[in-house]
């Protein structure tokens, strides 16, 4: 499912016009993006949680040249599915 499919599904389930559903999806994604940029956890009960984690610096190898490189420390986003989502996928 891509964004257009998601907008169509939201429009159908919520009884909205496609443009209104697109604005709602954009607003939701924007709010999640902004909260994660501030380092906040975004939890949706029954669905899951988005969390920002700190990654450590690590050594790796360039597969083409075999040369060792250093991957710097940074931040990454992880999604942890909620219990209801995990059970619905089984």
The first five atom37 places (N, CA, C, CB, O) and aatype in JSON, in Angstrom:
{
  "aatype": [20, 20, 20, 20, 20, 20, 20, 20, 20, 20, 20, 20, 20, 20, 20, 20, 20, 20, 20, 20, 20, 20, 20, 20, 20, 20, 20, 20, 20, 20, 20, 20, 20, 20, 20, 20, 20, 20, 20, 20, 20, 20, 20, 20, 20, 20, 20, 20, 20, 20, 20, 20, 20, 20, 20, 20, 20, 20, 20, 20, 20, 20, 20, 20, 20, 20, 20, 20, 20, 20, 20, 20, 20, 20, 20, 20, 20, 20, 20, 20, 20, 20, 20, 20, 20, 20, 20, 20, 20, 20],
  "atom_mask": [
    [1, 1, 1, 1, 1],
    [1, 1, 1, 1, 1],
    [1, 1, 1, 1, 1],
    [1, 1, 1, 1, 1],
    [1, 1, 1, 1, 1],
    [1, 1, 1, 1, 1],
    [1, 1, 1, 1, 1],
    [1, 1, 1, 1, 1],
    [1, 1, 1, 1, 1],
    [1, 1, 1, 1, 1],
    [1, 1, 1, 1, 1],
    [1, 1, 1, 1, 1],
    [1, 1, 1, 1, 1],
    [1, 1, 1, 1, 1],
    [1, 1, 1, 1, 1],
    [1, 1, 1, 1, 1],
    [1, 1, 1, 1, 1],
    [1, 1, 1, 1, 1],
    [1, 1, 1, 1, 1],
    [1, 1, 1, 1, 1],
    [1, 1, 1, 1, 1],
    [1, 1, 1, 1, 1],
    [1, 1, 1, 1, 1],
    [1, 1, 1, 1, 1],
    [1, 1, 1, 1, 1],
    [1, 1, 1, 1, 1],
    [1, 1, 1, 1, 1],
    [1, 1, 1, 1, 1],
    [1, 1, 1, 1, 1],
    [1, 1, 1, 1, 1],
    [1, 1, 1, 1, 1],
    [1, 1, 1, 1, 1],
    [1, 1, 1, 1, 1],
    [1, 1, 1, 1, 1],
    [1, 1, 1, 1, 1],
    [1, 1, 1, 1, 1],
    [1, 1, 1, 1, 1],
    [1, 1, 1, 1, 1],
    [1, 1, 1, 1, 1],
    [1, 1, 1, 1, 1],
    [1, 1, 1, 1, 1],
    [1, 1, 1, 1, 1],
    [1, 1, 1, 1, 1],
    [1, 1, 1, 1, 1],
    [1, 1, 1, 1, 1],
    [1, 1, 1, 1, 1],
    [1, 1, 1, 1, 1],
    [1, 1, 1, 1, 1],
    [1, 1, 1, 1, 1],
    [1, 1, 1, 1, 1],
    [1, 1, 1, 1, 1],
    [1, 1, 1, 1, 1],
    [1, 1, 1, 1, 1],
    [1, 1, 1, 1, 1],
    [1, 1, 1, 1, 1],
    [1, 1, 1, 1, 1],
    [1, 1, 1, 1, 1],
    [1, 1, 1, 1, 1],
    [1, 1, 1, 1, 1],
    [1, 1, 1, 1, 1],
    [1, 1, 1, 1, 1],
    [1, 1, 1, 1, 1],
    [1, 1, 1, 1, 1],
    [1, 1, 1, 1, 1],
    [1, 1, 1, 1, 1],
    [1, 1, 1, 1, 1],
    [1, 1, 1, 1, 1],
    [1, 1, 1, 1, 1],
    [1, 1, 1, 1, 1],
    [1, 1, 1, 1, 1],
    [1, 1, 1, 1, 1],
    [1, 1, 1, 1, 1],
    [1, 1, 1, 1, 1],
    [1, 1, 1, 1, 1],
    [1, 1, 1, 1, 1],
    [1, 1, 1, 1, 1],
    [1, 1, 1, 1, 1],
    [1, 1, 1, 1, 1],
    [1, 1, 1, 1, 1],
    [1, 1, 1, 1, 1],
    [1, 1, 1, 1, 1],
    [1, 1, 1, 1, 1],
    [1, 1, 1, 1, 1],
    [1, 1, 1, 1, 1],
    [1, 1, 1, 1, 1],
    [1, 1, 1, 1, 1],
    [1, 1, 1, 1, 1],
    [1, 1, 1, 1, 1],
    [1, 1, 1, 1, 1],
    [1, 1, 1, 1, 1]
  ],
  "atom_positions": [
    [[0.85, -1.17, 0.0], [0.0, 0.0, 0.0], [0.9, 1.24, 0.0], [-0.97, 0.0, 1.23], [1.79, 1.37, 0.84]],
    [[0.66, 2.12, -0.93], [1.4, 3.38, -0.97], [0.52, 4.5, -0.42], [1.87, 3.7, -2.42], [-0.6, 4.25, 0.03]],
    [[1.03, 5.73, -0.46], [0.29, 6.85, 0.14], [-1.05, 7.08, -0.55], [1.13, 8.13, 0.07], [-2.05, 7.35, 0.13]],
    [[-1.1, 6.98, -1.87], [-2.36, 7.16, -2.59], [-3.39, 6.12, -2.18], [-2.11, 7.1, -4.1], [-4.57, 6.43, -2.02]],
    [[-2.95, 4.88, -2.0], [-3.85, 3.81, -1.54], [-4.34, 4.1, -0.13], [-3.14, 2.45, -1.6], [-5.51, 3.87, 0.19]],
    [[-3.45, 4.6, 0.72], [-3.81, 4.93, 2.09], [-4.85, 6.04, 2.12], [-2.57, 5.33, 2.9], [-5.82, 5.97, 2.87]],
    [[-4.64, 7.07, 1.31], [-5.6, 8.18, 1.23], [-6.96, 7.66, 0.77], [-5.09, 9.29, 0.27], [-7.99, 8.04, 1.33]],
    [[-6.97, 6.8, -0.23], [-8.23, 6.25, -0.73], [-8.93, 5.42, 0.35], [-7.98, 5.39, -1.98], [-10.15, 5.48, 0.49]],
    [[-8.16, 4.63, 1.11], [-8.74, 3.82, 2.17], [-9.32, 4.7, 3.28], [-7.69, 2.86, 2.75], [-10.41, 4.43, 3.78]],
    [[-8.6, 5.74, 3.67], [-9.09, 6.66, 4.7], [-10.35, 7.36, 4.22], [-8.01, 7.7, 5.08], [-11.32, 7.49, 4.97]],
    [[-10.35, 7.81, 2.97], [-11.53, 8.48, 2.42], [-12.74, 7.55, 2.45], [-11.25, 8.94, 0.98], [-13.84, 7.97, 2.81]],
    [[-12.53, 6.3, 2.07], [-13.64, 5.34, 2.06], [-14.16, 5.0, 3.44], [-13.22, 4.09, 1.37], [-15.37, 4.96, 3.64]],
    [[-13.27, 4.77, 4.39], [-13.68, 4.37, 5.73], [-14.27, 5.52, 6.53], [-12.51, 3.78, 6.48], [-15.17, 5.32, 7.35]],
    [[-13.75, 6.75, 6.3], [-14.22, 7.91, 7.08], [-15.33, 8.67, 6.36], [-13.06, 8.85, 7.36], [-15.9, 9.6, 6.93]],
    [[-15.63, 8.3, 5.14], [-16.67, 8.99, 4.39], [-16.26, 10.41, 4.03], [-17.95, 9.01, 5.17], [-17.1, 11.32, 4.02]],
    [[-14.99, 10.61, 3.73], [-14.45, 11.92, 3.37], [-14.19, 12.01, 1.88], [-13.18, 12.21, 4.15], [-14.07, 11.0, 1.19]],
    [[-14.09, 13.25, 1.41], [-13.63, 13.45, 0.04], [-12.15, 13.14, 0.0], [-13.92, 14.9, -0.47], [-11.46, 13.25, 1.01]],
    [[-11.68, 12.75, -1.16], [-10.28, 12.35, -1.29], [-9.31, 13.46, -0.87], [-10.0, 11.94, -2.73], [-8.29, 13.18, -0.24]],
    [[-9.61, 14.7, -1.22], [-8.75, 15.82, -0.84], [-8.69, 16.03, 0.67], [-9.24, 17.09, -1.51], [-7.63, 16.31, 1.22]],
    [[-9.84, 15.88, 1.33], [-9.88, 16.01, 2.79], [-9.09, 14.87, 3.44], [-11.35, 16.01, 3.29], [-8.36, 15.09, 4.42]],
    [[-9.23, 13.68, 2.91], [-8.5, 12.53, 3.44], [-6.99, 12.72, 3.23], [-8.98, 11.22, 2.76], [-6.19, 12.36, 4.1]],
    [[-6.6, 13.27, 2.09], [-5.17, 13.51, 1.82], [-4.61, 14.51, 2.82], [-4.96, 14.02, 0.38], [-3.49, 14.34, 3.31]],
    [[-5.37, 15.57, 3.13], [-4.91, 16.55, 4.12], [-4.81, 15.92, 5.51], [-5.86, 17.76, 4.15], [-3.9, 16.23, 6.27]],
    [[-5.75, 15.05, 5.84], [-5.73, 14.37, 7.14], [-4.51, 13.45, 7.25], [-7.02, 13.57, 7.35], [-3.83, 13.44, 8.28]],
    [[-4.23, 12.69, 6.21], [-3.07, 11.8, 6.21], [-1.79, 12.62, 6.29], [-3.06, 10.91, 4.93], [-0.88, 12.28, 7.05]],
    [[-1.7, 13.71, 5.52], [-0.52, 14.58, 5.57], [-0.33, 15.18, 6.96], [-0.64, 15.69, 4.53], [0.8, 15.26, 7.45]],
    [[-1.42, 15.6, 7.59], [-1.35, 16.18, 8.92], [-0.86, 15.16, 9.94], [-2.71, 16.73, 9.34], [-0.03, 15.47, 10.8]],
    [[-1.38, 13.94, 9.85], [-0.97, 12.87, 10.75], [0.52, 12.57, 10.59], [-1.79, 11.6, 10.5], [1.26, 12.53, 11.57]],
    [[0.95, 12.37, 9.36], [2.35, 12.05, 9.11], [3.26, 13.21, 9.51], [2.56, 11.71, 7.64], [4.36, 12.98, 10.03]],
    [[2.82, 14.43, 9.28], [3.61, 15.59, 9.68], [3.75, 15.69, 11.2], [2.97, 16.86, 9.14], [4.83, 16.01, 11.7]],
    [[2.67, 15.42, 11.92], [2.72, 15.46, 13.38], [3.65, 14.39, 13.93], [1.31, 15.29, 13.97], [4.4, 14.64, 14.87]],
    [[3.6, 13.2, 13.35], [4.49, 12.11, 13.78], [5.94, 12.5, 13.48], [4.13, 10.77, 13.06], [6.81, 12.33, 14.33]],
    [[6.2, 13.03, 12.29], [7.56, 13.43, 11.9], [8.11, 14.49, 12.85], [7.57, 13.96, 10.46], [9.26, 14.4, 13.28]],
    [[7.29, 15.5, 13.17], [7.73, 16.58, 14.06], [8.02, 16.07, 15.47], [6.68, 17.68, 14.11], [9.0, 16.48, 16.09]],
    [[7.17, 15.18, 15.99], [7.38, 14.63, 17.33], [8.67, 13.81, 17.37], [6.17, 13.77, 17.75], [9.44, 13.9, 18.33]],
    [[8.91, 13.01, 16.35], [10.12, 12.2, 16.31], [11.36, 13.08, 16.17], [10.06, 11.2, 15.15], [12.41, 12.77, 16.74]],
    [[11.26, 14.17, 15.43], [12.38, 15.1, 15.28], [12.74, 15.73, 16.63], [12.05, 16.19, 14.25], [13.91, 16.06, 16.87]],
    [[11.75, 15.9, 17.51], [12.01, 16.42, 18.85], [12.5, 15.33, 19.8], [10.74, 17.07, 19.42], [12.82, 15.62, 20.95]],
    [[12.55, 14.08, 19.33], [13.01, 12.97, 20.16], [11.92, 12.33, 20.98], [14.09, 13.43, 21.06], [12.2, 11.54, 21.88]],
    [[10.68, 12.67, 20.7], [9.55, 12.13, 21.45], [9.13, 10.76, 20.93], [8.38, 13.08, 21.4], [9.36, 10.43, 19.77]],
    [[8.51, 9.99, 21.8], [7.94, 8.69, 21.45], [6.51, 8.95, 20.97], [7.97, 7.68, 22.66], [5.8, 9.74, 21.58]],
    [[6.1, 8.29, 19.89], [4.74, 8.43, 19.38], [4.07, 7.06, 19.51], [4.72, 8.95, 17.88], [4.42, 6.12, 18.81]],
    [[3.09, 6.97, 20.41], [2.43, 5.7, 20.67], [0.96, 5.78, 20.29], [2.57, 5.3, 22.16], [0.27, 6.75, 20.62]],
    [[0.49, 4.76, 19.58], [-0.92, 4.64, 19.22], [-1.39, 3.3, 19.8], [-1.14, 4.71, 17.64], [-1.07, 2.24, 19.27]],
    [[-2.16, 3.35, 20.9], [-2.59, 2.11, 21.55], [-3.27, 1.14, 20.57], [-3.55, 2.43, 22.7], [-4.12, 1.54, 19.78]],
    [[-2.87, -0.1, 20.64], [-3.42, -1.13, 19.77], [-2.73, -1.21, 18.43], [-4.86, -0.88, 19.56], [-2.9, -2.19, 17.7]],
    [[-1.94, -0.19, 18.08], [-1.23, -0.19, 16.8], [0.26, -0.36, 17.0], [-1.51, 1.1, 16.02], [0.86, -1.29, 16.47]],
    [[0.86, 0.53, 17.77], [2.28, 0.43, 18.03], [2.89, 1.76, 18.41], [2.99, -0.13, 16.84], [2.17, 2.73, 18.66]],
    [[4.22, 1.8, 18.46], [4.91, 3.01, 18.87], [6.13, 3.25, 17.99], [5.33, 2.93, 20.34], [6.84, 2.31, 17.62]],
    [[6.35, 4.51, 17.66], [7.55, 4.93, 16.96], [8.47, 5.53, 18.01], [7.23, 5.97, 15.81], [8.05, 6.37, 18.8]],
    [[9.73, 5.1, 18.03], [10.69, 5.61, 19.0], [11.99, 5.98, 18.28], [10.97, 4.56, 20.11], [12.34, 5.39, 17.26]],
    [[12.68, 6.97, 18.83], [13.98, 7.38, 18.31], [15.04, 6.71, 19.16], [14.15, 8.95, 18.31], [14.99, 6.79, 20.39]],
    [[16.0, 6.05, 18.53], [17.08, 5.39, 19.26], [18.41, 6.01, 18.85], [17.08, 3.86, 19.0], [18.55, 6.55, 17.75]],
    [[19.37, 5.91, 19.75], [20.73, 6.35, 19.48], [21.5, 5.15, 18.91], [21.43, 6.92, 20.77], [21.44, 4.06, 19.48]],
    [[22.2, 5.36, 17.82], [23.04, 4.28, 17.27], [24.48, 4.58, 17.61], [22.84, 4.14, 15.73], [24.88, 5.75, 17.69]],
    [[25.28, 3.54, 17.81], [26.69, 3.68, 18.13], [27.52, 3.74, 16.86], [27.17, 2.52, 19.03], [27.09, 3.27, 15.8]],
    [[28.69, 4.31, 16.98], [29.64, 4.28, 15.86], [30.06, 2.84, 15.65], [30.88, 5.21, 16.13], [30.25, 2.1, 16.61]],
    [[30.21, 2.43, 14.4], [30.62, 1.05, 14.14], [31.51, 0.97, 12.92], [29.39, 0.14, 13.97], [31.51, 1.86, 12.07]],
    [[32.24, -0.12, 12.84], [33.13, -0.38, 11.71], [32.4, -1.29, 10.73], [34.47, -1.03, 12.19], [31.66, -2.19, 11.13]],
    [[32.62, -1.06, 9.45], [32.01, -1.89, 8.41], [32.98, -1.98, 7.25], [30.63, -1.31, 7.95], [34.03, -1.32, 7.26]],
    [[32.65, -2.77, 6.27], [33.5, -2.91, 5.09], [32.71, -2.54, 3.84], [34.06, -4.35, 4.97], [31.54, -2.89, 3.7]],
    [[33.38, -1.84, 2.94], [32.81, -1.54, 1.64], [32.84, -2.85, 0.86], [33.6, -0.39, 0.9], [33.92, -3.39, 0.62]],
    [[31.69, -3.39, 0.45], [31.68, -4.69, -0.23], [32.38, -4.67, -1.6], [30.26, -5.15, -0.41], [32.84, -5.71, -2.07]],
    [[32.47, -3.51, -2.23], [33.13, -3.45, -3.54], [34.64, -3.43, -3.43], [32.66, -2.22, -4.3], [35.33, -4.07, -4.22]],
    [[35.15, -2.69, -2.45], [36.61, -2.54, -2.34], [37.2, -3.34, -1.2], [36.96, -1.1, -2.16], [38.4, -3.61, -1.21]],
    [[36.38, -3.72, -0.22], [36.88, -4.43, 0.95], [37.51, -3.49, 1.97], [37.9, -5.47, 0.53], [37.96, -3.94, 3.02]],
    [[37.54, -2.19, 1.68], [38.13, -1.21, 2.57], [37.25, -1.02, 3.81], [38.33, 0.14, 1.84], [36.03, -0.96, 3.7]],
    [[37.89, -0.94, 4.99], [37.14, -0.72, 6.22], [36.74, 0.75, 6.32], [37.99, -1.14, 7.46], [37.53, 1.65, 6.05]],
    [[35.49, 0.96, 6.72], [34.97, 2.32, 6.89], [34.33, 2.44, 8.27], [33.95, 2.68, 5.78], [33.97, 1.44, 8.89]],
    [[34.2, 3.66, 8.73], [33.55, 3.92, 10.02], [32.2, 4.56, 9.76], [34.43, 4.84, 10.92], [32.09, 5.56, 9.06]],
    [[31.17, 3.95, 10.32], [29.83, 4.5, 10.23], [29.61, 5.3, 11.51], [28.72, 3.36, 10.05], [29.68, 4.74, 12.6]],
    [[29.36, 6.61, 11.39], [29.26, 7.46, 12.59], [28.02, 7.16, 13.44], [29.26, 8.91, 12.19], [27.03, 6.61, 12.95]],
    [[28.1, 7.54, 14.7], [26.96, 7.41, 15.6], [25.87, 8.36, 15.12], [27.36, 7.72, 17.07], [26.15, 9.35, 14.45]],
    [[24.65, 8.06, 15.45], [23.55, 8.91, 15.02], [22.25, 8.5, 15.68], [23.39, 8.87, 13.51], [22.25, 7.88, 16.74]],
    [[21.16, 8.85, 15.05], [19.83, 8.5, 15.54], [19.08, 7.77, 14.45], [19.06, 9.77, 16.0], [19.31, 7.98, 13.26]],
    [[18.17, 6.9, 14.86], [17.34, 6.15, 13.91], [15.94, 6.01, 14.51], [17.97, 4.75, 13.59], [15.76, 6.12, 15.72]],
    [[14.96, 5.76, 13.66], [13.58, 5.57, 14.09], [13.26, 4.08, 14.02], [12.58, 6.4, 13.21], [13.57, 3.4, 13.04]],
    [[12.65, 3.59, 15.08], [12.21, 2.19, 15.12], [10.71, 2.17, 15.38], [12.98, 1.38, 16.21], [10.17, 3.04, 16.06]],
    [[10.05, 1.17, 14.83], [8.62, 0.95, 15.09], [8.48, -0.34, 15.87], [7.8, 0.91, 13.76], [9.02, -1.38, 15.49]],
    [[7.74, -0.25, 16.95], [7.47, -1.43, 17.77], [5.97, -1.69, 17.71], [7.96, -1.25, 19.26], [5.19, -0.91, 18.27]],
    [[5.55, -2.75, 17.03], [4.12, -3.0, 16.89], [3.46, -3.34, 18.22], [3.88, -4.14, 15.9], [4.07, -3.95, 19.1]],
    [[2.21, -2.92, 18.37], [1.43, -3.23, 19.55], [0.9, -4.66, 19.5], [0.28, -2.24, 19.7], [0.95, -5.31, 18.45]],
    [[0.4, -5.12, 20.62], [-0.08, -6.5, 20.72], [-1.2, -6.8, 19.72], [-0.56, -6.77, 22.12], [-1.18, -7.85, 19.07]],
    [[-2.18, -5.89, 19.6], [-3.3, -6.14, 18.68], [-2.82, -6.21, 17.23], [-4.36, -5.04, 18.83], [-3.32, -7.03, 16.46]],
    [[-1.87, -5.37, 16.85], [-1.34, -5.41, 15.48], [-0.59, -6.71, 15.24], [-0.41, -4.2, 15.22], [-0.77, -7.35, 14.2]],
    [[0.23, -7.12, 16.19], [0.98, -8.38, 16.04], [0.02, -9.56, 15.88], [1.9, -8.62, 17.25], [0.24, -10.43, 15.04]],
    [[-1.05, -9.58, 16.68], [-2.0, -10.69, 16.61], [-2.81, -10.68, 15.31], [-2.95, -10.63, 17.8], [-3.15, -11.74, 14.8]],
    [[-3.11, -9.5, 14.79], [-3.89, -9.44, 13.55], [-3.08, -9.87, 12.34], [-4.41, -8.03, 13.33], [-3.64, -10.28, 11.33]],
    [[-1.77, -9.78, 12.44], [-0.9, -10.17, 11.32], [-0.66, -11.67, 11.31], [0.43, -9.43, 11.4], [-0.38, -12.25, 10.25]],
    [[-0.76, -12.31, 12.46], [-0.5, -13.77, 12.55], [-1.44, -14.58, 11.72], [-0.59, -14.23, 13.99], [-1.34, -15.81, 11.7]]
  ]
}
